[in-house]
Amino acid sequence: MFSKKREPSSFGRTQDAADYNNEKDEIALVDVGKNDQNIKQQDSEIDLESLVAAPMIAVSKANATMLSGQVQFILDYCFRKVPYELSKAENNLTIGSDCYEAIMISIVVMRPNIEEKDLPVKSAPIESIVPIPIISLLPINSIGIDKMKVDFSMEITSISSAKDHSQNPQNRKSSLSGKLGGDKSKDEEEQSKSNKSIDVSVEATKLPLPNGLLNIIELFSKI
Amino acid sequence: MLENTTTSIKCPDCGNDILINAYQLLGGASFNCTNCPVVVSLSTESKPTLDKAISEFDKLKNKK
């Protein structure tokens, strides 16, 4: 399919692959395993900061996604949005934004009839209806990634260090670069199959509820 | 284990904790106060509201 001479483009695709993409107006998939340029690119130097930062960024994005989903659920199903005009009229608000009021459900509270407990015939317990916010019933637990372990082997290819003259002359800038190590095959022809990997393990734990949410639940319990 | 489906509300009489499982509450279970003879259960008219919230909560958990 790609018979022309291949030249690397700035984004790691071969030039003819880009041309093919333009011609056909379709997504062209480049076979990484068979492309020499890509293998060379994989073997190029990587700075240590990028290598460590990439999994950490991914973990923080995952955390943010989980928490934002939880917040959206709380706003959608535990609170009801009251338009500003209505809440202003009801509560004499001066802040120009919509308000949220808690969605309440009713629970039936049954107490024994204490005044007549000594009578031989027991009377029916007293029932009363108590409204409680739905948020106090749902077992909302924030789950967050607590620990992350990044494991890789790296072959150091260059270490550079230079004085930083811009701010403090005593400061030094340093950088460390290298290649990702892997289980390379002894056979020269099979080097393209070398396995370079980073092992990332994450541990999620239950976080305490945010203080704001705890305060809301606490306020409702005092009403 | 990350999942804990029990929450607690304050007893309207004595203020002690009443441990409640929302799933069992929806199924019609009653829960006793740990300190006094008060028993709480879900009212019939609130079942659809709690049912909807719990089903959406389960969807959110399954996404994780």
Interface residues (C-beta under 8 A of the other chain):
Chain A: M66 G69 Q70 F73 D76 Y77 C78 I103 I105 S106 I107 V108 V109 M110 R111 P112 P125 S128 I129 V130 I132 I134 S136 L137 L138 P139 I140 N141 I143 A204 T205 K206 S221
Chain B: L2 E3 N4 T5 T6 T7 I9 K10 P12 D13 I20 A22 L25 S30 P37 V38 V39 V40 S41 L42 S43 E45 S46 T49 L50 K52 A53 I54 E56 F57 L60 K63 K64
